[in-house]
Structure formats: structure tokens, C-alpha cells
Amino acid sequence: MRKIVYCCLLLVLLCCKDRYEPPVKAPESGYLVIEGYISADGPAEIRLTRSIPLDDTARLINETLAKVELQGRDNSTFNLTENGQGIYRYNRQTLNPAQQYRLYIKTRAGKEYASEYVKVKIAPLIDKVDWIRDNAGGLQISIATHDPNNSTWYYRWTTEETWEYHSSYYTSLDFKRDSVTKEIIGIQWRYPDMSTERRWYICWSNQNATNLILGSSAKLSIDSIHKPLVYIPVNDIKLSVLYSLNVKQYALSKEEYEFLEKMRKNSEETGNIFGRQPADLKGNIRCLSDPKEPVIGFIGIANRQEKRIWIHRSEVPDWRYILSCETHIVPVDSAAYYSMYMPVSPYEYDATGIVKYLAVSPNCVDCRLRGGVIAKPSFWP
């Protein structure tokens, strides 16, 4: 009897699933979405897009050809130039910390938008960025900072990871190609052009944080905070040779922090019926042409503090990053293997030349195939 009741209940629950239609109907053109940052002593970058329906994942509507300005109460103006895809930049500016500023936008359709005038926030210095290995062998990187004046309380951080890694094999061979058809017709020595071998062996890759990293010390008696930033799992490629993390720290107003915290929860904690439901994101930007039109975004201005750390593989004993590479002995005239393996070194040869060669998967020889580039970063030692 219990089984019958359970089955009936399950059937009712499965059948009672209706499509949810949001009560607010956005216009065909969508609402204006404003993202980006304004540094008090550096660049400014703003991206303008239009909101799209929840079920439309195939496109992103960029707001192009707009007039974007940073305006001060002292009548100073900084023009942001569009660089494509709705991104507007100003390379360098020095704002007066005693003044207040707002972002002004006029779209190509003639609509005007403006943020509230905001004060310039001054971020305190970063005390340290350090790391520790956990019980699983992974590495946790954290930041510590404090404001001796007890006047910041709200923080945001961005991270930029860069790491050097190497291929598992050098190669002294190359494919021989037909001069006309460019098809592979055999194997040849790479000499004298060994520079290509080196270019394939060393690569660099990078990754910027895509999630919002926020912190607040407002509930403490002193303005001091310690925050985990990046976790590197044990044996990850990032620490196979040399790793660098550059951290940027921004001070936030209480209102900007609360806006970003809602946005973080909306993006990271929704997705199931038991999760947090999307919050109404009310920022500090208004449509001057139509005060009733919703606008999504919040503009804050602050200087930024930076700190870069380096971690060499020798500092993390027993890291043991290994790319598994199975070797194969391949006859030179086996054209079927040309697309499967890359030649590494001769295995057998006679008076006619190389007869057999040692080969491995391409990603074991060409480091670029693991997502990196061969161009050395300008800041790399």
C-alpha cells in the first residue's frame, strides 16, 4: 500500500511542472547593462550591453556607438573611447580624491543615462599574499589587508594567474611535405632549424578570475581581513615549473558591496528550486530620458593596490605533475600514423635514412596544444 501511495505522489509531482513566466516583460531591445571599473589613478573600462530573455543563450547584444563620459562636479570631463564590442576605455587618468564623479552615457538612439555622483574610495595597502598546502596536498593562496584608519570595511579583489609549463618531449624530427601539395610524405631531421623545437617546448598560459571575490570586515571591531583567493589542486600543471599570481585590491562603498554581493549570489547560488532566488539588482545608475526604465549596473571609483607573488616548483616538494605520454615505434612509410602522432627521435635507420621513429601524441611535444602560447610575458623573469 505504501508503495502505491509513493508512486501516486511521485506522479503528481512530476506532472505539476508549469513553465515559469517572469512578471516583468522587458522591451524588445532589452535593458541597458553597465559593467566595468573606474580606477582613480589608472585606466577605466566600461562595457555596455543589453539584457536578453532567459531562454536566449545564442547572442549577446552590445551597445555600440554610444557617448560615454566620466564627469566631475568640478566640470572636469574624461571621454571614454569605444574599442569594439561595446567596450569603452580611457587609458590613464588621475582623479581628484576631494571631488565626486559620475558616469554619463548617451546611446546612439538618443537615450541618456547617468550614475549618481560618487566619492573616490582609497584602498589601503595589501599586507601580504601568501600560500599554504592543505591536507590533500593542494595549495591555497590568500590575501591579508587592513586599514589602520578603520574606514574601508568593504573590499573586492581580482586575480590574474600566469604559469610557465614545458612539453614532455623535445623533438629532433619533423614531417617532410610535398612542395606542391603540402601533404606529408615522410619524416626528416629538423636540423638546422632547432629554434622551432624550443618554441614548441616552453609555453605560458594565464587565467583571470571570472567570479566576484568580495570581503567585508564590517562586523569586526577593527578593519582587518584575511581572504582565500585561489586554490590550486595537487599535481596541477600551474605549478609544474613557475607560477605567478597578481592580485588587485579595490575599496568599495557599502552600497556597491551590497550590489555586488547580490549579483554574486544571483550568479553563483541560483540554479535549482531549493536555491536562492534571483534578487532585484538596483544599482546607482538611472535613465534620465525615462526615469521608470530599469538600468542594471553600479559605478564605483577607487584607486587600486597590487601585489604579485611567485611560486617555483622547488618550493612545493612532491608536486609530481606528469603528463602521461605513451611512446610508439612507427615505420616511416606508415602514412596512417601521421595524423595520430608526432615524431620525436629516430629509432632505426639504414643507408637510405630513417626507417623507424619514436612518436608520441602531439600534445606531448607541442605545448601550445594544452592551451598556452609561446610568447613570453613581458614581466616574466
N, C-alpha and C positions, 0 to 999 in steps of 0.2 A: 504494500500500500504506500509506504514511504517513497519507494522508487517511482511510483506513478505520479504522486504529488510533485516530486522533484522535477520530473520530466515536463509536467504541465507548466510549472513555474518557469523553467528554462525556456520553454517555447514562447510563453507570454513575453518574457524579457527580450527575446530575440526579435519578436515581431513588432514590439513597440519602439521602433527606432525611426524617428522622423528627422528629416533634413532641417538643420538649423538655419534660419534666415535672419541675419542681423537686422535690428530695428532701424538702424541708420542707413539710408541709401546715399552713397557717395555719388557725386556728379560723374558724368562720362569721362571727363578729363582728370578726375581724381583730385585729392587734396595735396597741397604743397608740403613736401617733406624736406626739412633742412637739417643736414648733418655736417659735422666738422669741428674744427677748433680754431681759436684765435690766440696766438701767443703774444704776450705783451712785449717780448723782446726778441721776436723771431718771425717766422712765416705764419700766414693764415691760409687755411684751405677749407672751403665750403662746398658741399655737394648738394645740388638741388634736384630732386626727383618728384614724381607724382605717385600717390598711393594707388594701388591696384586691388581688384577684388581678391578675396582669399583663395578662390579657386583658379586664379590666373597665375601660373608659375612660369609661363613661357616668355615673359617680357619684363623689361624694366624701362619705365618712361622717364627719360632725362629731361629736365627743364633747361633748355639751351637759350642762348641769345638774350639773357637777362642782364640787367644792370645791377651790380652788387657793390655796395659801398659800406665801409666802416666809418661811422660819423661820430664825432666827439661833441660834447656840449660846448666846447670852445670853438666850434665851427671848423675844426680840422676834418679832413676827408682823406680816406685811403681807398683807392679804387682796386677792386679785385678783378683780374683778367681771366676770362674763360679759357681753359686749356683742353676743352673737348669733354664729351660725356657728362655735361652738366657740372663739371668741376671748375671752381673759381679760386684763383690763388693770388696772394700778394707775397712776394719773396721775403721781404725784410721790412720791419717797422719797429719803431721804439715808441711805445705809448706812455703817456704821462700818467703815473700811478695816482696822481691827485685828481685826474679827470674821470668822467664817466663816458661810456661809448655804447653805441647801438649798431646793429646790422640793419641796413636798408636794402630792399630788393624791389625792383620793378621788372615784371616779366614782359616778354615780347607782346603779350596780349594786353598790356597796359595796366595790369593789377599791381597794387603797391602793398608791400608788407614791411613790417619793422618790428624789431625786438624792443624790449624795454631797455632803457639805459642801465648799464651795469657797471659796478666798480671793478677795478683791476685787482685781482687777488694775487698776493705774493706767496709763493710756495717756499717753505723752509728747505734748507739743505738736506740731502739724503745722508743719514748717518752711516749706513753700510748696506751692502748687498752681499749676503753670504750664503753658504750651502752646507747641507749635512746629508749623509746617507742614512736611509731608513733601514728597518729590519729586513725588508725584501731586497735590499741592495741597490734600490733606485736612489736618485739624487733630488732633493728638494731645495730649490732656491727661494730665498725670502728677502724681504726688504725691511729695514728698520729706520724710522724717522721720528723726529719730534719737533715741536715748535716751542722754543723757550718762552715765547710771549703768550702762549696759550690762546692763540687767535685764529688758528686754521680749522682744526677739528674734522674737516671733510677732505678726502683725497681721492685721486684717480691716478692709475699707473698704466702705461703702455710698455710692452716688451718687444724687443727686436732680437731674435736669435740668429746667429750665424755659426756655421761649423764647417771645418775642413775634413774631408774624408778621401780615402785612396781606393783605387781598384785593387782587386785581389791578385791580378796578374799584370806584369808588363807584357808587351808583345814585340817580337822582333820580326814578325811576318806581316804580310798584307795580302789582300786579294789582288790578282792580276786581272785586268779588264781589257776587253777588246777596244781598240782605239776608235772604232766606228760605232758599234752598238752599245758600248759601255757595259756589256754583260760580263759577269765573272767567268774567266776561262782557266783559272788556276791559282796557284799560290807563289809568292815571290818574297825575297828578302826586303825588309823595309829600308835597309841601308841605301843611301847615306842619310835619309831624312828621318833621323831618330827623334827630331823635335816633336813629331806627331805622337810618338809613343808617350812622351812626357805629358803632352797636353791631355791625353786620354786618362792619365793615371791620377792626377790631382784635380779635385773638384771642390767647389764651395756651394753650400745651399743655405737658405735662410727661411725664416718663418716669423711673421708678426702676429701678435695676439689678436684674435678675432672676437674674443669675449670681453665684456666690460669687467675691469678689475677695480673695485671700489673698496674704500675702507673709511671707517669713522671712529674717532676716539671721543665722541661727544658724551658718552655715558661714563667716561672716566674722569677722575679729578684733575689729571694732567693730560696735555695734548701730546701723547706718545703712542706710537702704533708699530706693530710688527705684523707683516702680512706675507703669506706664501704667494709666490708669483708663478713659478714654472716648476713642473715636475718632469724629470727625465727617467723613464723606466730603465731598469737594469739591462745592460748589454745593448742599449740603443746606439745607432750609428752616430748620433750627435757628439758622443764623447769618444769616438774611435781614434781621433788624432788631436784636434784642438777645437775648443768651443768658446764662443763669446756671447755674452748677454748684455745688451744695452737697455737700461731702464730709464724711462722718462716719468717724472713726477709732477702732478698738477694739483693746485689747491682749488677747491670748489666752494661755492656758496652752499648754504643749507638747502636752498630751493633747487639748485642744479643737481646736488647729490640725490635728493628725493626723486627728481625726474629720472635721472639715470638709473637709480635703483628700481624704479617701476619698470623701466624699459628692459633692464636685465632680467627681472623676474618674468616679464612677458615673454621674452625670447628663450629663456633657459628653463622655466618651470612649468610651462604650459604643454599641452600635447595629449592629455588624457582626461577623462571625465572626472577623475578624482583630484587632478592637479589644480593649481591656482588659475583662476580665470583672468583673462586679459584686463589690465587696469586702463582707465581712461587717462591717456597721456596729454596733460595740459601743460604746455611749456610757457615760455615768456615771449612768444612771437605772435603778432596779430596781423590780420588782414586789414589794412587801412581803407581799402576800397569797399569791403563788405565785412563789418565787424562780427557778423554772425557766422562767417565761414571758418571752419576749424583749420588750424595750422599745426603741423607736427614738428616739434623741434625746440631746442633750448640753447641759447647762446650765453656762454660764459667767457671771461677773459682772464688769463693768468700767465705769469711767467712760468718757465719750466726749469726743473733741475734734472740733471742727467748723471748717470754713473754707469761705467762699463766694467765688467769683470771678465777674466779669462780663466778657463779651466783646461789644463793639459791632461792627457790620458794618464800620464805618470802620477797624477795626483789622486787617481781613483783606481787603486790596485784591484786586480782580478775583474776588470770590467768585461773582458773577453768578448768583444764584438767580433763576430766572424760571419762572413758571407759564404754560405755553402756553395762550393763550385765543383761540380763533378767533371773530371777530365775525360777526354775521348781521344782515341788514336784514329785518325781519319786518313784514308788514301787520298792523294791529291786529285785523282780523276773522279772522285765521288761528288759529282755536282749537286746531288740531293742534299748534302750536308752544308752547302754554302750558306743557305738561309737560316740554318739552325745554330751554327757555332762560328766562333771567330778563331782564327789561327793564332797560336801563342809562340810556339817554337818548333823547329824541325825535329822529327823523331827518327826518321830514317831517310837516307839519301844515297844516291849512287852517282855514276859518271854523268848521268843526264840531269841531275839536280835533285830536288826534294821529292821523295816518293811518298812518305807519310809525314803527318804533322800532328802535334798535340793541340787540341782545341777545347774551348770551354764556351759556356753561354756568353752572349755578347755583353750582358750587364756585369760580368766578372772582369771584363777588360776595359770597357768604355764607361767611365764613371758618370758620364752625362746621362746614361740610361737609368740612373737611380735618382733623377730629378734635379741634379746640380748643374753648374756651369763651370767652364774652365777659366773664366775671367776672375782674377784675384781681386777681392775687395780692396779699395784704396786704403783702408785703415788696418789691413791685415799685416802682421809682422813678417 
